[in-house]
Amino acid sequence: MALEEATVPEEHLLKKLFQDFGEGTSMHGIGRVLTNNRSWKRFLWSTMFLFGVGFSIYQFVITMNDFYSYPVTTVVTLRQETAAIFPGITICNLNRKRKTLAEESMFWAIDTLTDVILL
C-alpha cells in the first residue's frame, strides 16, 4: 500500500504559512493582521500598522535631512566675573585612628627610614 500525498491547494498552504508566522512573530500589529478572522479587524490592524510604518519612515527622512543639512549655530559670549565668594570651610577630623599610635608602629619607622635613606 503506497502512501498517497494529500493534495492541498497552494492557497491553503500559503494561508497556513502566514498564520504560523503571525502567531510566532513579535512585530506589533503583524500578528493581529495575519491571525484575525474578521475582515474589519484585519483592515483596522492593517491600517494602523501601515500608518505606523509610514510615520516611522517620515520621521527617519526628516531626521536624515536635518542631519545632512549640517545646521550649526554657535553663540559665544565672554563675561568677566567678579571674584567668587567661597563659603567657610570647617575641617573636622573624624578619623578614629590616632597618629601617635601610627608613629609608634613598626611600619611608620620603616617608612621614615626609607625616606631618610632615599634622600
Secondary structure by P-SEA (a helix, b strand, c coil): cccccccccaaaaaaaaaaaaaacccccaaaaaaccccaaaaaaaaaaaaaaaaaaaaaaaaaaaaaacbbbbbbbbbbbbccccccbbbbbccccccaaaaaacaaaaaaaaaaaaac
